[in-house]
Amino acid sequence: MRIKSVRTVRLRIPWAEPSTPARRKSWNHSAARALPLNKYPEFSRYPGQLPGMGGQVWVQIVAEDGTFGLGVCTFGDPVATLIEQVFAPLLEGRDCLATEFLNDLMWRAMQRPGIAGHAAVAQSGVDLALWDLKGKLLGVPVYSLLGGPCREKIPLYATGDDLDWAMELGFQAFKVTNPVHYDSGTKGLNQLEQKIGLARDTIGADADLMLNAVMSYNVEFAVQVAERLRPFHMRWLEEPLIPIDLEGHIELKRSVPWMPLATGEDHHGRHAFRQLVENRCVDVLQPDINWCGGLSEAIKIYTIGEAAGLISVPHGGANSPFGQHFALALPESPVAEYWLGTDPGIPLEELRHIPGMATPIDGYVTPSDAPGFGLGIEEDWISPR
């Protein structure tokens, strides 16, 4: 079966508004978060308001018989341009089931301009659409293409600062946000220690607790953070450094061997992860399936980690069907992240999830067994971008 067309599209999904009123606004409206750019006070502490973030880019790949697959990535027009002008003409007319070959074509086509960044994100959207199409053509869910389920349901952890709401929903593991930059000094360390102490008191001694620094530390500050947080028995400290600082990751792990380190959402491609693993400077690999190069690349990253005895926990995995299928099929992906930024009180099943995507129940989720990724997206909801 040949690929007839590859294009970026918009979805016009007829959303229903929640019928249950919120109890209050979520932490996502009020909790300032540190990101690399908002070290400078002229930039917002709220990620959606930062320049360069762009929006979602959906990719539709149509086969000769009219069957189509859908994938999604982010960062807006630069990514959409790569898909339309580089990857579409490269892939159209080729065997749509040859996912390894097609990904190798995309990877090699971008070696001269560079595969990292926007190119890896663009490849992710195309790759996910290819997997969705393959599952539909073969009549099986993607997790079956990956070898079948290795667990009945996926344990989740909740990311967000509304810990009381997350606990009420049945989550038993939690990751909170980071409000400070490396230049915030002792005051920032005190603020962070107080926040983590309160979180530990709230969730109790037996629950996993993580902190998401989002590249806002340097090595010196990260070491101080690890020292301050040692009494709270953290499950891991996440993405403390910028991804290109390999030497910093090596030095940090050497300096705080008791603190598990997780990173990867802003690393692109298997080679960046291979360097982390070879240098034993990370304990948890966190590729973002929509950014790292897609499901094909995430599987390669998983295999590199598995061979070294490391787990892979994709960034935001449980918030998409793509990550859910990954976690259901791969044994060394023992937990998945569910970003919980919606208003407390509104049941999860009333939220605007991708149609067809499974919703967490009591801190677990099991994806649909429909073909492909089980996306319940109607053809008449799709229009050119």
N, C-alpha and C positions, 0 to 999 in steps of 0.2 A: 504494500500500500504506500503510495507516494504522498508527499506533502503538497497540497494544492496552494496554500497561502499561509503566511505568517504576518500578523499585523497586531498593532497595539489598539486597544479598544476601551470604551467606557461602558460601565454597567449602570443601568438605571433600575435599581431594585426597588420594588414597591414596599418600602418598610412600613411596619405597623408601629405606632407609638406604644410605649409601655402602658399597661392599664393600672399598674400598681404605683402609687405615689412614692417618691423618694423620702427618706427620713431626714436627709441632710445632703449637702453637696459633698462630693468625694474629696479625698486628699489631693486629687489631680487638679483641683481648682485653686488650691491654697498652699501646697507644699513646694517651696522653692527647691530646685535641684541643680546641682553643679554639673556643668558640661564644659568641655574644653574652651569653647568660645566665650561663654558667659563669665569667665574669669574677669573679663572687662565689664564694668557695671553698666555700660551703655546697652548691653544685650540682655534680653530677658532670661530669667531663670526657668522659664517654661519652654520645653523643647519644641512644641508646635509653633512657637513664635520666632524661632531662630532662622536666619537666612540659610539657604542651601538645602533645606530639608526636602522641598518638593512635595509631590503627592504620589498616590498610588498609580502604578502603571500595570494595567491588565494586558495579558498577551493571549491571543486566540490563534491556535494552529488548526487548520482545517485539512482533513485528508480528502483523497479523491472521491470517496463515497459520501462526503458531506459530514461525516463524524468530526466533531471538534473537541479539542482539549483546551483548558484554560490554566494559566499560571499568573502569578502576580509578583511584582517587586515594587520598589519605591524610588524616590528622588527625582521624579518628574521628567521634564522635557529632555535633559541631556541623556537620560537612560532610554527614553522612548525613541530618540533620534538614532542611537546605536542599534536598537532592535530593528527599526524600519530600514535604515540605510546600509547596515553592515550584515546583520544576522539573517534578515529575511531573504535577500537575494542569494546568500550563501547556502541556505537550507532548502529553499523551495525546489520541488522536483525530486527530492531525495527520499529514501526509505524512512518512513516516520517511526518505524520500530527500532532503528539502529541508533539508539540513544547514546551509546558510548562513542560511536563514530561522529555523530553530529556534535556532541560536546567537544570532541577533540578538534573538529573543524573550527568551532567558535574560539576555543582556547588558542589555537595556533594563529588564527586570523588577528588576534589582539596582542600578539607578542611584541610587535614593533611599537605600537602606541602604549602598550602596558595593560595587563589583564586586571590589575587591582582596581579598586574603587568602582566607578560607574560601569566599567566593562564587566566586572564580576557580577554586579547587581543585574545588569541587563541579561547576562547569560542565565542568571537564576530564574528570571521570569519565563524565558524561553524553555529552559530545561523542565520546569514544573509543568508547563503546558504539554510538553512531549510525554511526560510520565502519565499525566491525566488522559491524554489521547491513547497511549498504549494500553492503559487499563480498560478504557472503554472499548477499544477494538478487540481486546482479548476477553472482555466480559468479566473481569476480576478486579477487586480493589487493589490499590497500589501496594498495600502491605502484603498481599499475597505474592506480588511480583518480587518483593524483597525477601521472600522465604516463608511468609506466613507469620501469624501472631506468636509471640513468645510469652505473652501474659494475657489474662482475661480483661484486665482494665489497667489504665495507666495512672499511677500515683502522681499527684500534682503538688506543686508549691505555689502559693499566691504571692505575687509581687505587688506591693503597695503599702500605704501607711494606715489604711483603715483596718487595723488588725482585729478589732472586735467584730466587724462585719465578715472578714475572712474566716474567723473562727466559727461564727454562726453558720456559715455556708458549709462547714465541715472540713476545711483545710487544716492540715496538721503540720505544715512547714511553711516558712514565711521569709520573704526578702523585702527589706525596707530600703528607702531611698537615701541618698547621701546629700546633705545640704552644704558641704564645705569644700573649698579649694585648698591646694597645698600651701598657699600663701596666707591662710587664715590663722596660722600660728596656734598658740596655746588656747586662745579663746575658741577657735574652731574645734580643737581637740576636745575641749571641755563640753562644747555643744554636742558633738558627736557621741561622746561617752554617755552623756545624759540621755540622748535619744535611744541608744542601743540598750542601756540599762532599763529604761522604761519598757522597751519592746520585750526584753527578756522577762521582766516581771509580768507583763500582760499575757504572754503565750505559755509561760511556765518553763520548767527546767528540762522537760523531755522533748520539746519541739525543736526542729531544726530552725536556725536563724542565720540569715545571710545579709550582707550589705553590698549594695551596688554602687560603686564609686564612679562609674562612667568616665574613666580616663582623666579624672580631676586631681590626681596626686602625682608627685614625683617620688623617687625612691626614699628620700629622707623622710618625707611626711608619711608615706605608706608604712614605713617601719614604726614610726611613732603611733600611728593608728593601730597597727597590729599589737603593739605593746599595751595600749590603753584597753583594747577590746579582748585581751586574753582572758580575763575573768568571766566573760560571757559565753565562752565555749561556742564560737562561731562555726557554722558548717563550712562556710567559705567567705573570703573577701573577693569581690568580683570586679574585674577590669579596673584595677587601680591606676594603670599606666597606659599611655598611648600605645597603639599596637606596633609601631615601628621601632620601639625602644627594646630590642631584644636583650641588649646588655643590661638594661635596667631590670627586666624580668629575671634574668639570671642572678643579679646581685640581690634583688628583693627576696627571692626564694632562699638564697644562701643566708640571708640575714634573719629571716623569720621562719625557720623550718617547721614550727608548730602550727602555723596558720595555713590552712589549705587555700590555694589561689586558683581562681577560675577566670578564664578570659576567652575571647574569640569572636564575639558578635561583630567586631569591627576589623577582624582579620579576614582576608580574602584569599581563597584558594588553599589547596592542600599543602603547598610548599611552605606557607607561613606557619601552618600548624606543625608541619614536620620539624621546623626549627625549634619550636617551643618544646616539642616532645623529646627531640634529640638532646636538648640541654636540660631536661627534667626541671623546667622552671614553671610548670603549670600542673595542677592536679585535676582540674575539670575542664574539658574542652567544650566551648560554647559557640559553635558556628551558627550563624543565622541562615536558615535555609533559603530565605528570600534575598540574601545579600552575598553569600559566600561563593556562589556559582551554581546553586540549585541543589536538588536532592542527589544528583549524581556526585557532585563534589562533596556533599555532606557525608555520603557513604564512604568515600575515600578517606576523609578526615576521621571518621569513626574507626575505620580499619587501622589507620596509623595509631590512634589512641589505644584501641583494643589490644594491639600487639605489645604495647608498653604497659598494659595493666591500668589504663586510665579510662574513666567514663566520659561519655559525651552527652551533654544536656543542652540541646539547641536553644538559642535565645528565642523567647516567646513561643516555644514549640506548641503548647497546647492551645494557643490562640488562633491556630489555623489548621485546616485539615491536613496540610502538608507535614507539619510537625507531629501531628497526632499519628499519622501512618508510620512515620519514622520511629517514634517511641514504642508503638505497639509491636514492631517487628524486630527490633534490635536489642539483644539481651543486655549489653553494657550501656544502655540508656535508661537507667532505673527510675527516673523521675522526670517530669516535664514542667515547664514554667507556664503559669497562667497569669497574665497581667490583669490585675483587678483594679481598674481605674474609674469604674462607673459608680453612680451614686448609691450609697447603702440603702437597702430596703427594696430595691427593684430586683426581682428574681432574675437569675442569669438567663433563663429561657425567654425572657421578654426583651433581651438586648438585641442590638443589631449585629448579629453574627453573620458570617458568610452562609447563605442558604445551604442546607444539607450538612452543615458542620455539627458534630456532637457537642453537647453542653455538659460541663462538669456537674456531677452529682456527688455530694458528700466528699469532695476532694479527690475524685477520680473521674476519668473519662474513657469511653470506648468509641472509636470512630465507626462511622457507617460502613456496612459491607457492600454498598453500591459500587458499581464499576468505577475505575479511576479513583479520584479523590472523593467521590461521592458528592460533588458540587451540585446543588439543586438550583442551578442558574438557567433560566429559560432563554431560548435563542432570541426571542423578541425583546429581551432586556439589554441586548448587546448592540452597540453602535460604534462606528469608527471614532477614533480618538481625535 
